[in-house]
Amino acid sequence: MSERAAPFYCPYCGDEDLRPSEEGHGAWECASCNRAFRLSFLGLLAKGLRHDSVDEGGTAI
């Protein structure tokens, strides 16, 4: 098991005053804008799959 990945800034206000939340793994709180958010790992992309080869629905073209 690896250590948790820490965000460098809030995705809402851009401030760096973040703390882990008590809501569980991947949950963070921003002291600046008073928002809470969760980070999660979605998975690995297939080798050779590029972002420009995926349509708006997430289906490979």
C-alpha positions in Angstrom: 0.0 0.0 0.0 1.4 3.4 -0.9 0.9 6.7 0.8 -2.1 8.8 -0.1 -1.6 11.3 -3.0 -1.9 14.8 -1.8 -3.3 17.6 -3.9 -1.1 20.7 -4.3 -4.0 23.2 -4.5 -7.8 23.4 -4.2 -9.6 22.6 -7.5 -12.2 25.3 -6.7 -10.2 28.4 -5.5 -6.6 27.4 -6.1 -5.5 28.0 -2.6 -2.9 25.7 -1.0 -4.3 25.5 2.6 -5.6 21.9 2.4 -6.1 19.3 5.1 -7.2 15.7 4.9 -10.8 15.3 5.8 -12.3 12.9 8.4 -14.7 11.7 5.7 -12.3 9.0 4.6 -9.6 8.1 2.1 -9.1 10.7 -0.6 -11.3 13.4 1.1 -9.8 16.8 1.5 -10.9 20.2 3.0 -9.9 23.7 1.8 -9.6 26.2 4.7 -9.7 29.1 2.3 -13.0 28.5 0.4 -14.5 26.1 3.0 -15.2 23.4 0.5 -14.6 19.6 0.8 -13.7 17.4 -2.2 -12.6 13.8 -2.9 -9.8 12.6 -5.1 -10.0 9.1 -6.5 -8.0 6.9 -8.9 -10.1 5.9 -11.9 -7.7 3.4 -13.5 -5.1 3.1 -16.1 -5.6 4.0 -19.8 -5.1 1.3 -22.4 -1.6 1.5 -24.0 -1.9 3.6 -27.1 -5.2 5.3 -26.2 -5.0 9.0 -26.6 -7.3 11.7 -25.3 -8.1 13.0 -28.8 -9.2 9.5 -29.9 -12.1 9.4 -27.4 -15.5 11.0 -28.1 -17.5 13.1 -25.7 -19.2 10.1 -24.1 -15.9 8.5 -23.2 -16.0 5.9 -25.9 -12.9 5.2 -28.0 -13.3 6.1 -31.6 
